[in-house]
Amino acid sequence: MARKKAAVDFEQSLAELHQLVERLEAGELSLEDSLACFEQGIRLTRDCQAALGRAEQKVQILLAHGGTLETAPFDADAQP
């Protein structure tokens, strides 16, 4: 179930980021609101990048084992 939650969080973050970009591109926000949206966008971007990095690590582990599934320790916080 953790995988489904992570996917939902990624999809939700990506959707929120898309909405922020649309609001910023519309050009109707005040400077303060624009900066707040930009800051939130940076946080969402970092969250999405981290989720993609973890997914990439999992794919690399599977490819390194020839696509066979094996039990192995996995550190999600480790840098690729």
Residue frames as qw, qx, qy, qz and C-alpha x, y, z in Angstrom:
[[0.000, 0.885, 0.465, 0.000, 0.00, 0.00, 0.00],
 [0.354, -0.688, 0.101, 0.626, 2.98, 2.32, 0.49],
 [0.350, 0.021, 0.586, 0.731, 3.66, 2.21, -3.25],
 [0.065, 0.693, 0.633, 0.338, 0.12, 3.34, -4.07],
 [0.268, -0.884, -0.237, 0.301, 0.36, 6.19, -1.54],
 [0.411, -0.450, 0.320, 0.725, 3.70, 7.32, -3.01],
 [0.257, 0.294, 0.657, 0.645, 2.24, 7.28, -6.52],
 [0.080, -0.839, -0.527, -0.110, -0.78, 9.27, -5.37],
 [0.363, -0.781, -0.038, 0.506, 1.46, 11.78, -3.60],
 [0.381, -0.176, 0.482, 0.769, 3.59, 12.17, -6.75],
 [0.129, 0.514, 0.674, 0.515, 0.54, 12.59, -8.99],
 [0.209, -0.876, -0.420, 0.110, -1.05, 15.03, -6.55],
 [0.398, -0.633, 0.126, 0.652, 2.15, 17.07, -6.25],
 [0.322, 0.051, 0.587, 0.741, 2.51, 17.16, -10.02],
 [0.015, 0.707, 0.631, 0.319, -1.10, 18.30, -10.45],
 [0.301, -0.863, -0.232, 0.333, -0.63, 21.04, -7.82],
 [0.418, -0.391, 0.331, 0.750, 2.55, 22.15, -9.56],
 [0.233, 0.365, 0.655, 0.619, 0.71, 22.34, -12.88],
 [0.121, -0.853, -0.503, -0.073, -2.00, 24.51, -11.29],
 [0.393, -0.735, -0.006, 0.552, 0.60, 26.83, -9.78],
 [0.380, -0.094, 0.495, 0.776, 2.30, 27.26, -13.14],
 [0.095, 0.615, 0.643, 0.447, -1.03, 28.12, -14.77],
 [0.256, -0.889, -0.335, 0.178, -1.75, 30.72, -12.07],
 [0.424, -0.574, 0.202, 0.671, 1.70, 32.26, -12.44],
 [0.331, 0.126, 0.606, 0.712, 1.48, 32.31, -16.24],
 [0.044, 0.787, 0.595, 0.155, -1.90, 34.06, -16.08],
 [0.344, 0.254, -0.087, 0.900, -0.08, 37.07, -14.59],
 [0.347, -0.680, -0.306, -0.569, -2.97, 38.12, -12.39],
 [0.718, -0.505, -0.385, 0.285, -1.32, 37.53, -9.00],
 [0.167, -0.968, 0.171, -0.078, 0.22, 40.19, -6.82],
 [0.360, 0.642, -0.633, 0.239, 3.96, 40.11, -6.25],
 [0.391, -0.393, 0.702, -0.447, 3.51, 38.57, -2.79],
 [0.874, 0.126, 0.323, -0.339, 1.15, 35.90, -4.11],
 [0.741, 0.586, -0.328, -0.028, 3.48, 35.18, -7.02],
 [0.118, 0.593, -0.731, 0.316, 6.41, 34.69, -4.65],
 [0.617, -0.202, 0.620, -0.440, 4.35, 32.42, -2.39],
 [0.907, 0.336, 0.088, -0.239, 3.30, 30.32, -5.41],
 [0.537, 0.657, -0.518, 0.106, 6.89, 30.19, -6.60],
 [0.194, -0.492, 0.759, -0.379, 8.10, 28.98, -3.20],
 [0.790, 0.018, 0.484, -0.377, 5.38, 26.33, -3.09],
 [0.815, 0.535, -0.161, -0.152, 6.31, 25.31, -6.63],
 [0.248, 0.638, -0.702, 0.196, 9.94, 24.84, -5.62],
 [0.475, -0.275, 0.736, -0.396, 8.88, 22.58, -2.72],
 [0.860, 0.271, 0.283, -0.326, 6.60, 20.55, -4.99],
 [0.636, 0.654, -0.407, -0.053, 9.33, 20.26, -7.63],
 [0.001, -0.540, 0.798, -0.268, 11.78, 18.93, -5.04],
 [0.677, -0.056, 0.611, -0.407, 9.18, 16.43, -3.79],
 [0.851, 0.465, 0.033, -0.240, 8.56, 15.21, -7.35],
 [0.435, 0.680, -0.586, 0.071, 12.28, 14.98, -8.09],
 [0.295, -0.409, 0.798, -0.330, 12.83, 12.94, -4.93],
 [0.805, 0.150, 0.453, -0.351, 9.99, 10.56, -5.85],
 [0.765, 0.602, -0.195, -0.117, 11.40, 10.13, -9.35],
 [0.140, 0.661, -0.715, 0.180, 14.88, 9.53, -7.91],
 [0.547, -0.215, 0.738, -0.332, 13.55, 6.76, -5.68],
 [0.856, 0.380, 0.227, -0.267, 11.74, 5.18, -8.62],
 [0.546, 0.711, -0.442, -0.018, 14.90, 5.36, -10.72],
 [0.173, -0.529, 0.796, -0.237, 16.88, 3.62, -7.95],
 [0.743, 0.035, 0.587, -0.319, 14.34, 0.81, -7.84],
 [0.799, 0.577, -0.037, -0.166, 14.52, 0.39, -11.62],
 [0.293, 0.717, -0.626, 0.093, 18.33, 0.32, -11.52],
 [0.450, -0.343, 0.775, -0.282, 18.25, -2.35, -8.81],
 [0.836, 0.270, 0.405, -0.254, 15.92, -4.49, -10.91],
 [0.667, 0.704, -0.235, -0.067, 18.02, -4.03, -14.04],
 [0.009, -0.681, 0.717, -0.148, 21.21, -4.86, -12.15],
 [0.516, -0.146, 0.813, -0.228, 19.70, -8.22, -11.23],
 [0.014, 0.026, -0.852, -0.523, 18.64, -9.00, -14.79],
 [0.507, -0.210, -0.298, -0.781, 15.01, -8.24, -14.02],
 [0.600, -0.260, -0.755, 0.052, 14.73, -11.00, -11.44],
 [0.443, -0.742, 0.027, -0.503, 13.19, -10.13, -8.14],
 [0.652, -0.006, -0.611, 0.449, 15.40, -10.67, -5.13],
 [0.478, -0.846, -0.232, 0.036, 15.12, -9.56, -1.55],
 [0.584, 0.218, -0.168, 0.764, 17.70, -6.84, -0.92],
 [0.243, -0.642, -0.367, 0.628, 18.03, -3.93, 1.46],
 [0.277, 0.634, 0.362, 0.624, 16.89, -0.63, 0.01],
 [0.287, -0.492, -0.308, 0.762, 17.72, 2.78, 1.43],
 [0.262, 0.807, 0.479, 0.225, 15.30, 5.35, -0.01],
 [0.183, -0.963, 0.007, 0.199, 17.32, 8.19, 1.50],
 [0.652, -0.289, 0.409, 0.570, 20.60, 7.17, -0.15],
 [0.265, 0.750, -0.217, -0.566, 21.87, 9.41, -2.95],
 [0.906, 0.384, 0.178, 0.008, 22.06, 7.76, -6.41]]
